[in-house]
Amino acid sequence: MKLTLITVAAGSDRAIDNLAGEYLKRICRYAPLDELPLKTEREFLERVERERKEGAVLLVLLDSRGKLLTSEEFAAALGGARDGGKRRALLAIGPPDGWSPETLKLADMTLSLGRMTLPHQLARLVLAEQIYRAFTILAGHPYHSGH
C-alpha cells in the first residue's frame, strides 16, 4: 500500500520538519510514501477524486471530532486496509478552519490525535511517528514495545 501524507494550507517549521522527516524516511522501509502539500480543500477534493478513479483508496482525515485510537488500533486499521486490497492510503491534515461537512462525508476514517488543538506542523510530526509506529507493530518490530 502506497501512502500519501497530505497537508492543506500548512506552514513550515524547520525544526519540526527535520523531526517529521526522520519518521517519514523510516516509514519508507515498510511502505512507499510521498508528501503532498496543497493550498486549498478544493485541490484536496480533486486529488481524492483522481485517486479513487485509479483504484482502491483508504481516505483518513485528521479531525478533532474523529476517533481516538490507540497505536495498536491505528495499526490494525492500516493493516486491515492494506490486507483488504487498498492500494493507496491518503492521510490528510485539513485546513486551519477544519474540514467541510462534505469532505468529512468522503472519509473512510476520521482520526483525532487528541482533544487538544495542534498546529499543522506538530500534527504532521505526530502523525508521521504514529504511521511509523503502526508499521513496526504490524511487522513485529520491537520499537513499539520499548515505549
Buried (B, 14 or more C-beta within 10 A) or exposed (E): BEBBBBBBBBEEBEEBBEBBEEBBEBBEEBBEBEBBBBEEBEBBBEBBEEBBEEEBBBBBBBBBEBEEBEBEEBBBBBBEBBEEEBBBBBBBBBBEEBBBEEBBEBBBBBBBBEEEEBBBBBBBBBBBBBBBBBBBBBEEBEEBEEE
